[in-house]
């Protein structure tokens, strides 16, 4: 059964298979040896007895008419020269029955032997088992000489010899006992090469398993020692070649990823200074746009808006580069969750557009700035791409703070839902020129993960999109410490504009 096979490892199955082969071989060899030895023992005794009895029967010439008393003495004489074991000799002549034993008739003489003895001048023999004992029975016709012709003719007297094969049975039983007693030690001896063979076969398999586990753990430089030139050695070489190619490919991908992150970080960092100057200029131009002619004013306002979008995108790219480089860190403090949400809404003048359900008394240790970004991105996303009223609800359970942001818009399409937190993903192609950078929800997810929490998006039962953030009360294990080595171009967290732009 498959379940029973799965309960045993490869090593026990190999050992059992080896022992099974050894047992079958031993039993087959013992059976063949037993058969040949048994036949040899029986045939040797049979040939000796038949030859001896034939010689005695040929030498015996009865005197006719028969005298039962004198015939008995003749049978005693024949039985005295029996080989290889004592016989009991019987004589049958018409109705006369005489033997050298206690009974004149033997119960082991078969009708078939009697017919053969009467019809064949050379006699016949037969092995008979009666009451669990084996006997050799021989039948020979007694001949009488005809003086005139010089030949011999059957006298009508038939001699039978019955020889118990007790010694031969004892020899055969000794063979069976020897074969049986030698089987268990033979299997015990076979266990040693079985274990050695299983070890030699399974050692490369274990090494391959350990190497695969090591590579699964990220140690791509793992290799297997190659021994010999057999199939397992070929498998080890194939594994090593595949591991080397995989290590090379992963190294190239990592290097490309590092270069890409460094490029984004460097570009974002280099753009900040000129963008700061451009923002200052556009602020002045916005103030004076009312004094300009309409066409110039529209151009000035367009430049100001696009410059603001570019500044937001640069700041978001720098923030994402910190997450990618694993240098983003938390500066935690114990805050009142309701007060933190109220500050976020009032700081962006959303308090009159958002319904807030904020129970008092929920305190949690988190990074206030990053929590502000989380709430601002979700609420801004709901206001921009959903429909009012937007609701922010706080609740708690034993181990986590739960923040829910819901809008009353059309919701999120099934195709967009799996990608809602992807970078630069916009569910509606028509919104490719929207004010959002396409990084707001991705930044939200990274900030939630940095706190050790989770964020989920789904469609609410009554319509609209519902975002749920769960932050643990005990905080992440790495709070207050960097997540990884610093990368070039990563500035300190906290500088730049607040990210309130997001895309559903």
Beta strands, then each sheet from edge to edge (+ up, - down):
strand 1: 88-93
strand 2: 96-99
strand 3: 124-130
strand 4: 133-146
strand 5: 151-164
strand 6: 333-336
strand 7: 354-357
strand 8: 363-366
strand 9: 390-396
strand 10: 400-406
strand 11: 454-459
strand 12: 465-472
sheet 1: 2+ 1- 5+ 4- 3+
sheet 2: 6+ 8-
sheet 3: 7+ 9+ 10- 12+ 11-
end
